[in-house]
Amino acid sequence: MLFDLKGKTAVITGSSRGIGRAIAERMAEAGANVAISSRKAGPCAEAAAAINKAHGAGRAIAAPANISSKDDLAGLVAAARKAWGRIDILVCNAASNPYFGPIAGVSDEQFRKTLDNNILSTHWLVQMVAPEMAARRDGSIVIVSSIGAFRGSPSIGVYNITKAADIQLARNLAIELGPSNVRVNCIAPGLIRTDFSRALWQDEKTLKRMTEPVPLRRIGEADEVAGAAVYLASPAASFVTGATIVIDGGATVTTGF
């Protein structure tokens, strides 16, 4: 029963594919109702249909939303409440990275977009769902960060800055919401085989260079991240808040020599 999510409702952004979809599928498997959300309606509907087929009609809904739009996110929250009456779990997984290169070359527009999508959207969603969680004295918020939060980079430095901010946001929210028994935690994946990271693994030479220093000597799969999200949302993590779980095959512990 430690990982039982029966009767819970989870809102998961970026959940039509990749890590978000794996989290939605595993949470549904654990008993939760799940609101599938990403920008495009078609992939959301497909993911929701697959979950309903596997776990029974009504277990998943498609609620497309662009995380850059506060109105869209409000619509996502409203759709989940309309379907199930409450929100118990929030997973902020969707993110964007519109710029690759040194920080000196990023435009103001690209910098603002990365900040807005990766930090401000999470703030908006928390503001929308935390009050009801606090009122019930029960809730779990999971923010998907990255091991980039702990590293500098000549190419994805702007993205890494926002992922570091996500971890600090979780820490601060843990302090603010903890007295109401609402827990806030982060997951920091390493290189995972998703469309989002395709540029880093589709070329064999690049993939080899990325994975050779990693103790497990391989890339991770989306489903290998999902279990941590289920854990953090479940009774098994009832005394865990303000934490960051690193899922990277050991990449952050290697010396690099």
C-alpha positions, 0 to 999 in steps of 0.5 A: 500500500505504500505506493497506492494512488487510488482515488488521487487525481494527478495533473501532469504537464508535458505528458503526451510523450517522454518522461511525462507520459511515462509518469502518467502511465505509472501513476494510472497503474498505481490507481490515480486519475490523470490529466494528460496535457501538452500543447497539441490536442492529438497526442494528448488524446492518444495518450489518454485513450491508451491509459483508459484502454489499459486501466478503464474508462474515465481514468484519464482525460486529455487537456491540452495547454501551452505552459506559456499561457496562464489561461491555458493552465487555468483551463487544464486545472479546471478540466481536472476538477470538472472530471474528478472534483479535486487535484491531489498531485501536480507534476510540472514536467513540461519545459522548453529550451529554445536556445543552444550556445553560450549565454553571451549569445542568447537574445532577450526573447529566448531568455525570457521564454526559457524563464517563463516556460520553465519557472513562471509556469510552475509558479502559476500552476502551484498557485492554482492548486496548492490552496485546495491541497492546503485546505485538505492538508494533503498534496504532493507537487513534483517538479522535473528539474535536470542534473544540468541544475548542478553543472555549467555548460557552454551550450545549455547554460540558460536551460540549466539556470532555470533547472537550478531555479526549479530546485530552489523553488521546490525548497522554498515551497516546501517550507511555505507549504509544509505546515499544511502537509503539502510536500514539494520535491524535485526529480533531476534526470540525466540523459534520458531517451526522449524527443526533447533530448534527441540531439544528444543521443541520436548520433552514435558518436555523441551518445558514446561520448555522453555515456562513456563517463557514466558509471552505468555506461548507458542512456536512461529510459523515460520509464526509469524516471517514472517510479520516482514520481510515483514514490514522491506522490505516494504515502511512501514519501510522506516524510519527504519534502524539499528534496531532489532525487537524481536519476542519472546512471551516476553521471553526477558522481563521476570525476570526469578524469 
